[in-house]
Amino acid sequence: MHTSWLTAEQYAALSTQVQGAFISPLPAFESLLISGPDNRKYLQGQTTCDLDQLNDNNFLHGAHCDAKGKMWSQFYLVSQAEQLISIAFRDELNASATQWKKFGVFSKVSFETGQQHFAVFGLGGENVTALVAQLGFAVPERGGLARHNNDLLLALAADHFMLLMPVAEAQQLMQQTLPFAAPNVWLAQHIQHGFSYLEQGLIGEFVPQMLNLQALDAISFTKGCYIGQETVARLKYRGGNKRAAYILTADTDEVPKAGTDIEIQLGENWRRSGQVVNAANIHNQLWLIAVLPNDITPADTLRLSSDSAPALRIVPLPYSLN
């Protein structure tokens, strides 16, 4: 962990023993500030989301792909005055920032890391809307953005939120008596909602549909050209994508790394079938989001490729892939 707003002592004090609503500091998630008169035009040609749909009351979920349609990152994008702010897991945000800066020299656009400016939190749990109101926000609907002073609240789902807050306010917030929880508590809920993010080893490995981004309103098929658009559109209109993201759970104390293999039983043998994207373990309950063949069923026997090889159970996605 490295951050300018959360101390090591505060981080160590965070617990997974929470009941009901909670707020989790997310030091592994960061922001990128995108400025300049061409910032919207530039990102319109770089990302899967439609910048024309971004306004003061919503946010965009999108992906940034290479020329072959493989993702550098997926992110959440908000507007703040004339500035755009991209929020994502640190590994993928750094990967996209490198590419955006490389080609941004031909446009009137500039990029600045938001680490010194903003902190990221996650909110969730039962009755989380009461906690949202306690923090001074009107409760936005899914896909909506609520503003309070200089704070921005993104409703990823009805009970699952991301909060962007100036660093000085975040430091003050950490001094308050609130139901703070470890990041893994929010990340487990993130997985349970069918969301994902890209860790270092998986950057450049997946097209957006492999992580269900078409089902999460993170791909516009009407906006026109962007880098990787040909591949993404072909998979929609001509088919060919044979993989999707699934939620899995197991009774184990393991926390597999991103990229760990998942195996399927075929007769008396086991064969590699997919790989872990994200994992969180809460009290020996492992939650995974993993990329698997899109014809996988709950009747298939799956296990994690590890020394103990725990059996994995498929949990229904909270959205349709059709």
N, C-alpha and C positions, 0 to 999 in steps of 0.2 A: 504494500500500500504506500503510495506517495501522493500527498495532497497538501494544499496550502490552508485548508480550512478545518480538517478533522485531525485531532491529535491521536497519537498512538494509544494514550490512556483511554480516550473516549471510545476508540474503536474496540479496544480490548474489553470494555465494559458492556458492549452490546450483547444481547442475549437472544437465544432462540426460544426461550420460555416466555412466550407472549400469548395472551388471550384476547380475542376481539381485535379491534382496530389497532394499527401500528404505523409507525413511520420509520423507514430504514435509510440511513445515509448510504449513498451508492458511490464510493470513491473511485470505483473502476469505470464509472461512466463519466464522460466529459463532454464539453461543448466546443464548437468551432464557430467563431464569429465571421460572417461573410458580408463584406461591405462593398460599396461602389455602385455607380449607376447601372452597371450591367449585371448585378448579382442575380436577379431573377432570370434574366435572359440566359445567362451563362449556365445556371443550374438546370434550366429547362432542357438544355441540350445534353445534360450529363446524367440525368436521373430518371427513374421510372415514374415518378409522381408528376402531376400537372401543377406547375407553379401558378398558373392562372386561377386555380381553385383555392389558393392560400389567402386567408384574410385575418382580421384581428381576433376572430372568434373561433378559429379552428387551428389545427396543425395538420401536417402531412406526414404520413408514414411512407417511406420510399426506400429504394435501393440504388446503389451506384455500381455499375457493371463495367467490365472491360469490353473490348471489341468483340469478344466471343460470347458475351452475355453472362460471364461468370462474375460473381459479386465481390467487389472490394469491401462493401459495407451495406448494412441496412441502418436506417436512422429515422429520427423524428425531427421535423423541421418546423420552426415557428418564426414569426416576424415580430420585430421589436423596433418600432419606428421605421426607418429606412433600412435597418439591418436585418439580416437573416441569421438564425442561430440553429445549427445542426447539433443534435444530441445523440450520442451513440456510445457503445462500449469502446474503451480506449484503443484497443488493438485495431479495430476496423475504422475508427475515426481517423487514426493516424495514417492508415493505408489510403483512405480516400483523400485526406488533406494533401498528401504527397502528390497524388495524381492531379487533383484540382489546381494546386499551385503550379504544377509543371505546365499545364495548358492554359491557365488563367492569365499568363503574361500577354496573351493576344486580346484580352478583354479588359474593360475597366472594372476590375473586381480585385478585392484584396481579402486575405485570410489572416486571422489571428486566433491563436489558441485561447479558449475561454477559461482555462484552469485558474488563472488569477482573478477572474471576474465572477464566475458562477460556480455554485455547488449543485449537485443533483441528489435528490431524495426519491424514494419510492414509498407510496402509501397503499395500504390494503387491509384486508381482514374484515370480519363481520362488523357492520355498522360503521364502516369507514367514512360514510357521508357526514356523520356527526363530527368526526375529527377534521374533515375538510372544512366544515362550517366553523369549527373552533379556530382554525388557522386564518379565518377571515374571507374564505372564498364562497361564492355561489357555486353550487354543485353542477358541473357541466355534464352533458350527455356524452356518450361514447363518441369519440372523434372531436369533441369540443375542447375549447381552451378557455380557462377562467383566469382573470388577472386581478391581483390585489397588490397595490403599491407597485413594486418592481418585481414581484414574484409571478411566475407563470405555472399554471397547473394543467397538465395534459390528462384527459380522461382516456386511457387506453382501453378500458372496459368499464362497466357500471361500478365495479368494486376494485378497480386497479388503476392507480394513478402514478404519474411521474411529475415531480416538482423541481423547477429550476428557480434558484434563489441566489441573489448576490452574496458573495462570500462573507461580507461583514454581517449580513442578516443571518446567514447560516451559522456563523460562530455564536451569535446571540441565541439562536434557536436551540443549539446544543446545550445551552445552560438552563433551559426550561425543563419543567417536569412534564414530560410527554411520554407516551408509550413507545420508546425507541426500541428497535429490534435490529438484529444482525442482518446484513444484506442478503444472506441466504434465505431468510424468511420471505422477503419480497421476490427473490429470484425463483424460489419454488412456486410461488403463485404465478409468476411470469410464465413458467413452463406449463403450469396447469391451464393457463389461458391459451396455450398454443403459440406463444411468442418465442422468439429466439434472438440470438445475436451471434456475431462471428468472432471467435477467438483466433489467435495468430495462425495456428496450423491449418485452419479451414478457410482462410481468406483466398479467394480465387478458385474455390472448389465447386461452388453450387450456382446454378441459375436460380433466379428468384422463385420460380414455381416449386423448386425442391424444398423450400422452406415455407410453402403455402402463402406466399405474399399476394397472390391473386385473390385469395380468400380473405385477406386482411386489408383490402382496399389500398394496397401499396403499389399497384401497377395501374397506370392509365393506358388503355389500349386505343385511345382516341386523340392523344395529345400531339402526335407526330414524332419526328425522329429524335433519337437520343443514342448515345453510345451503347451498343449491345441490343438495340431495339429489334433488329432483324431476327436474332435468335429467340428473344422473349416472345415476339409476335408469332413466330413460326410454331412454337410449342403450343400456343393457344389455338391457332387456326388450323394447323396441320397435325397436331398431336406429336407424339414422339417422346414426351417426358414420361419416364417410367418410375419416377421416385417422388416421394412426398415426405413431409415431416409428421411424426407420430409422437404421442405422449406415452411414456412407459413408466412403470413403477416397479420397485422390488423391495423386499425386506432384507436389508443389508446395511452394514456400516461403511461400505465403499463409496468413494466419490471419484468416478472415472474421469480421466482427462478428455477434453474435446478430441475427437478422432478415434477414440477407443472402438474397437470392432464390436458389433453385435452379431451373434450367430443364430442360425435357424436349424432346427433338427430335421434331417431328411433320412428317414429310416433309422438306422443305427449310427448314422454319421452326422456331423455338424459342419455347416458351411457358412462362411462369412456372408452376411446379408445386408448389413448397413453399418452406420457409425454414429456415435454419440456426437451431438452438437453442443448441448449444454446440460449440466447436471447440478443438482442441489440435494443435500441430504439433511433432513430434519428428524432428529431422534430415531435414527436407523431406518427411516423411510426414504428411500432413494427415488428422486423424480428426474426423469430424463426427457429431453426432446431429441429425437434421433431421425435421421434420414434413412428410410427403408423403401423397398419396392412398394409401389402404390396399390398392389393387389394383395398386400399382407392382410391377414384377418386375425381376430382374437383366437381362432382355433389353432393357429400356428404356434409352435413351441419355440420360444426365444430365450437366449441367455446372454449375459454379458461375458465377453472374452476377457477373463481375469483368472487369478489363481483359485478363487472360490466359486466363480461362474454362477452367480445368483440367477435364478429364473426371473424373467421379465414378463410383466402383464401389460397388455395394451389398454389404455384408458381412452374412452371416446373423446374426440376433438370437440370443442365447444362451438364449432362452425362447420359448414359444409364445404367440401372441396369441389363440388360440382358447379 
